[in-house]
Amino acid sequence: MDTSKRLVFMIPNMESDEYAFFVMFMSRLAEEGMEIYAMTDKKNAKFDYRYSPKIKRLPLNAPIKGRYTRYQVLDYYVNQLEESLFIILKEGYEKELRIISQKHKAIYLDHTLFASPVSNEAFAKHQSDALYEDLLDLPLLECSNPGMIEEKISLIKRLKGLIRHYEETRHLKYTYIQMTDEEVKKSQELALSMLWEFKRICEKYKLRYYLAAGSLLGAVRHGGFIPWDDDIDVTMPRKDYEKFLKIAKKELDKRFVLPRSNFPYGFQRMQVRGTNIERYVRQRKPHGIFIDILPLDCAPTKKHDKRLHSYENDRLIDLMFEMSYPMPVLAFKRDNIHKWLKRLFVKIFYSKRCLMKKWKKNATRYDSPIATEWVCLPGMVYPYEKECFPIKYWGEGTTLEFEGQKVKVMCEWEKYLISHYGDYTEEPPELLRRTHPLFSIKF
């Protein structure tokens, strides 16, 4: 294969916007048939799962036995790869260039060129095409002294290397993947069957509910699911929510299950029996294909009270998630050690039952028949102020069509969508059309 068709990008730390466009650029090249490798110093969990599945990852912190430093790992990759063209995106890689030059060619490309408005997909597409045309015209980097970097590997460094090897191996399973189109379609079919069962129970017992979040957006913009969405979101006033949980124990179809607890989330998930989804958050089984059922609680009216309400919620949610995450990779850096110790402390000295009890007490603190505002607290995906709405916005609700049937939505659904998504009629760029990140799925 021509080396111009096998590209290895050495990716430095970037700002989010630069990185997002850069991922789009690499993904486009990979989808067009080029062999693309992404060499990184560390994972970026926020964007890693948006890579095209055709891009091959070469992490310099990989657990490769007998390699204790990033230079040794780089040397391993250099010798394993067939002749390739390395794209270096940051100055100061002189030592790395010595190793690369043993077998491969390299060019320098200023990564600040990737500062592009990723929301404008047409512009991003045009710029990525233009950048590739310029790649092969860039001068090759020259190295007068190619060869492996000689390093003194002390006993302490070897010990750290062994610990890193163990820790990185432990974390290999925590790699985000994308659902295939077939898996998304199957997940949507199962979620839809749960929605009809949920709707049946609510209508039978006269419980209020509202389609919300991405499902509401899908109903308005697509008449059903957003094509890449894999679940359904509904909200219910707290009183109706608690009634539903009790009724569902006896009324729910045997195909579905409502777990006793959905810790660390402050809401419930109706799930399909026999399915399984593995995510970064560790939960007791079952954790299969689901629809989110979120309670609506009352919010205070004063700004000061809202700040306190939001702060306490954020604090408790953070502790619950820290308890549910696996221990992070142990690296010998101050920030990493602080994170590792914090998570260990939470797991040892807090209990799930106590944290959930405190969270619910705070969430329902302002529940009252005379409340003037509602807020959807669980998880706090959006800022507190974006989740607060006058009760009249929700009201008794209206109906919209979702996959061929009428479902209840809030009265002022347009204001809700503008608050959450801005111009909700415009679809996001292709890079952002992704399912929820997960590690594995079983139907």
Residue, then its C-alpha position, 0 to 999 in steps of 0.5 A: m500500500d502507498t504510504s500516502k494511504r496509510l496515515v498515523f496521526m500523533i495527536p496532542n492535547m487539544e481544545s474540544d472544538e479543535y479535537a472534534f473537528f480533527v476526529m471528523f477529519m480522520s473519520r472522513l479519511a477512514e471512511e474513504g478507504m484510507e488506513i488511518y491510525a490515531m496515536t494518543d498519550k491518553k484517552n479522551a472519553k468524551f470524544d473517543y467513542r465518536y471515532s469511526p470504527k475504521i480508525k485504529r487506535l495506538p495508545l502510547n500508554a498501552p499495556i505492552k509487556g516489557r515496555y515501561t516508557r512511552y518511547q519503548v511503546l512507540d518503538y514497538y508500534v514503529n516496528q510493528l507497522e508497515e511503512s507509513l506516513f506519520i502526521i506530527l501535530k505538535e512541535g517538540y517531538e524531536k525524540e519521537l521523530r528519532i524513533i519514527s525515522q528508523k522506518h517511516k516518513a513524517i511531516y509536521l501539520d499545525h494542529t491549530l488549522f483544525a479550529s473550525p466551527v464543527s456545527n457547520e458540517a458543509f464547511a468542515k467537509h470542505q476544509s477536511d478535503a482541502l487539508y488532505e490535498d495539502l498533506l502530501d505537499l508538505p515537506l518531509l521532516e528530516c532526522s540526522n540521528p535516527g534510532m531508539i532513545e537510550e533510557k536508564i530504567s531504574l527499579i522504581k520505573r520498572l515497578k511503575g511500569l508493571i503497575r501501569h501494565y496491570e492497571e491499563t490491562r484492567h481498563l481495556k474493557y472500558t472502551y466505548i463502542q458504537m451500536t451498529d445500524e442493526e443494533v440501533k433499530k433493534s434497540q428502538e423496536l424494544a424501547l417502543s414496545m416498552l413505551w406502549e406498555f408504559k402508556r397503557i398502564c398510565e392511561k388505565y390508571k389515569l397517570r400523567y406523563y410527558l415525552a421529554a428530552g431526545s424523544l420529544l425532539g424526535a417526535v417533533r423533528h422526525g415523527g418518532f425516534i431520532p435515527w441514531d437515538d437508542d432509548i426513550d425518555v418520559t417524565m411524570p409528576r412525582k405523585d404519579y411517578e410513585k403511583f406508577l412504581k407501585i402499580a407496575k409491580k403487579e401490572l407490568d407485562k412479564r416481558f419487562v422488568l422494573p428494578r428495585s433500584n436504579f442507583p446511582y440514577g435518581f430515576q427508574r428504568m423500565q427494561v427488557r428481560g434477557t437483554n444486557i448493556e455494559r456501561y461505565v457506571r456499575q449497577r446491579k443487574p438487570h441493566g438491559i434495553f431501557i426507557d428512562i422514567l424521570p420524576l418531576d419535583c417542585a423547585p423553589t422560587k427564590k434564586h438563593d434557594k435554587r442555588l442551594h437546591s442545585y448545589e446539594n443535588d450536584r454534590l450528592i449526584d457526584l458522590m453516587f456516581e463516584m461510588s458506581y464508577p470502577m477505580p480509575v487507572l492508577a498513575f503517578k500524577r497528583d490529579n490522578i492520585h487525588k481522584w483515585l483516593k477520593r473514589l476509594f474514600v467514597k466506596i469505603f465510607y458511604s452507603k448507597r442506601c444513605l446517599m439515595k435517601k439524602w438525594k431524594k430528601n433534597a429532590t423532594r424538599y419543595d414538593s407542595p400542592i401550591a408550588t409554581e415551578w417544576v424541575c427535573l433533577p435526576g442526573m442533571v444532564y442540563p444546568y439547573e436553570k434549563e430544567c426549571f419551568p413554570i408548572k403551566y408549561w407542562g399542564e395537562g399536556t397535549t399530544l404529538e405523533f410518535e412512531g404512528q401513535k399519539v403520545k402525551v407531551m407538555c403544553e409548551w414543548e417548543k419553549y422546552l426544546i429551545s431551552h435545551y437544544g437552541d434551534y432544534t429543527e437543525e440536525p447536528p453535524e454527522l460527527l455528533r450523530r451518535t448513540h449513547p456510549l457503551f462497552s457491549i450490548k446483548f439482545 
